[in-house]
Amino acid sequence: MSYSVLNTKKLIDIVKYRWIWFGLSCLLLLPGIIAMIMSVMQYPTHTPLRVGIDFTGGSILQYAVNENIPPEKVSEIRVKLTDNDIENPVIQVLKPSSTDSDTSIKYLLSIKTKFAEEQQTEQVDKITSIVNSEYENAELVQTNSVGPVLGQQLFINSMIAVTLALLGIVIYLTIRFHFEFAVAAFLALFHDILFVVGVFAILGLVAGTQVDSLFVTAILTVLGFSVHDTIVVFDRIRENLKFYSKKATYGEIVNASVNQTLARSINTSLTTLITLGALYIFGGVTTRDFVLVMILGIAIGTYSSIFFASTLVAYWNDIQESKKAKIGEQQ
């Protein structure tokens, strides 16, 4: 490396304004934390999110329909179901694949809802009656049920998957870098998850948004993307430390390293967000919540890699240096 790290053009003085970044993180996380506390007190499941039938148990009914099902018709059906005491119906319009044996089916109207076991037959009949009132030739072609015990087990397995992913990342970073880098990366990942979960907790309270197994899949994807961005920054810090640890302060090296990777991080995230934005707008209802998790996670992950994880490493080093100085003074 022929040029000095101190000559790097600094677009942002990351380390100098670290308390601003820490304060901004608190502002981003606080509304979601409040929403999660409210959710725990409000929902019968006592969970920080409004969970769907994947985790609580319920049924999915699919009706074959030979007519077009516009969005306004879906809204009308949802209102009728709600008015008839069908709790939190999730309605999707699916198009059968070309490989399906019955090519006469043009659309599948999928209705997902929670059933009380003793009222299941009655509510199936009620839903079928409502669908038939809108589409006379609608036919119930498939019914799938998830029991509450299976749903609870799926929720536990999802939490185990997220925990193991975080643990594996921390172990890898501890081996690959130093322990302080692993701690900073873990806190940054926790920061990202807390933000995304907080947003969905707010959406659950305001708009009735439910989370399912796809939500967990999106969270795991976000973890991978976020830690990848963080590793790029950390790798540059470690590389610069090898050459300039005696020529510049730790904070100056961190600051220069972040600015060296700043354009790359932003460009990578922007190109991904543009693609996800198009998918969110034109991709339909089925994948919308999944894509929203990805958009939120990648945006906050880029922020945390640049402004949170790197400043945590610098702050950790300042604390260690301060402790060493105090010990030196005592001796």
Order of alpha helices (4+ residues) and beta strands (2+ residues): alpha-alpha-beta-alpha-beta-beta-alpha-beta-alpha-alpha-alpha-alpha-alpha-alpha
